Amino acid sequence: MTIRQTTLAAAFALAAVGPAHAHAEGLKPLQGQVIDLGDVSGVAYYTVERDGFRVVATLAKKDEDAVPVRVVVMLAPGQSMTLSIPHEVGIPPDAVDLIRRADTVLVHNKAAARADTVLVHKADAPVTN
C-alpha cells in the first residue's frame, strides 16, 4: 500500500468515527471532519490539551500518489487558521477556516454556501489556557 493510500485510509477511518456534518450536540474531540478543497481533500480533528485545542488537518491531492501534508495548530479561544487552495487570478480560493470560540471549534467551508460545522468540547471543568 502506498503512503497516499495509507494516509487516505487512516483519514477516512478517522472520519468514520463521527459524522461528517454537525448534529445538535456537535462532535467530540477526536471525531473527524472531512475537508474538501477541490483537488485536495482530507480530514481534520482536534484534541484538548493543556495549552489549548490541538487541531490537526491531514490533506492530500485527490487521484494522485502525492505525499500528504499534515498541519497542526494549537488554538486558544478567539484564534483561527485558514487552509486554502489558490486558483487563477480573479477566482477565489477554495478555503476552510478552523475557528475556536470558547469550547467550540467551528469548521467553515468558504467555497460552499453551507452552514458551519461545529466541533464541540463540553469540558467537565473549565479549560485553562
N, C-alpha and C positions, 0 to 999 in steps of 0.2 A: 504494500500500500504506500502511495506517495505521501510526502509531507502535507500537500494540499488536501488529499483525501482524508488523511488522519485528522487534520485540523477541522475540516468541514464536518466530519462525523462527530467530533467532540462538540463542535458548536451546535449542531442540530440535536445532539443528545442533551446538552445543557438547556437548549430552548424548549425541549420537550418536557423538562421538569415542571414548567409552568406554562400557561397560555401565552401566546404572543400578543395578546391585547389585554388592556386593563379590565378588571371587573370591579364590582362595588368596593371590595376591601383592598384592592390593589395587589401588587405582587410582593413577595417576601424577599429578603436577601438571598442571593444565590439562584434566584429564578431568572432565567434568561429572557431577553427581549431581542427579537430578530431585528437587525438593522439592514435596510435596503437602500443603497446609494447608487442606483442604476447598474453600472457594470461591476460594482463592488458590493459584497454583502457579508454578513457575519452575525455576531451575537454580542450583546452587552449584558453585564450583570454587576451587582455590587455586593460588598461585604461591609459590615460595621466594624470599624477599627477604633482604636483609642484616639487617633488624631483626626478622625472624620470618616466619611464613607469612601471606601476604596472602590472606584468604578473601573471596570476592565472591559475593553472592547477589542475583539479579535476580528479582523477583516481580511478578506482575500478577493481577488478578482475572479468573477464568475467564468466558468468554462475555460479555465487555463490552469496549467500546473505551476501557478505562481506561489512564491513564498508568502505566507500570511504575515500580517502586521498586527502586533498587539500594542494597544495604547492603554496605559494605566495612569489614573489621576486620583488624587485624594481631594475630595470636595468637602469644604466646610459649608455651613448654611450660607446661602446667598451666592455661592460660587457656581460657575458653569464652564462647560467646554463645548466646542463645536467640532464635529467630524464632517468633512466636506470633500466632494469630488468636483474639480473645476470643469468647465465646458468652454466653448468658443466665446469670444468677446461678445457681450450683449446677452448671453444666455446665463441665467442664474445657476449657481452650482446646486447639485444635489447635496443637501445638508441635513444633519441631525444634531440637535442641541441636547446635551445632558445637563440638567439644571437641578441643583439641590435647593429646596425650600424647606427649612426646619428639618423634620424627619421624613421628608419625601424627596424622591428623585424622579423628576419628570423627563421623559424622552419625547422630544418634539421633532417630528419629521417635517422640515420646512418645505420639501418638494411636494408632499402630498397634502391635500386640504382635509386632513383628518384630525380628530381630536388628539390631544396629548395622551400618552400612555403614562400611567402613574406607577412607579415602583415605590412601595411604602414600607417603611420600617416602623413598627409600633414598639417603641422602647419600653421595657419594663421599668426602667429608671431613666431619668434624663440623660441624653448623650452629651458628654462633656468633651469639648474640643480644645 
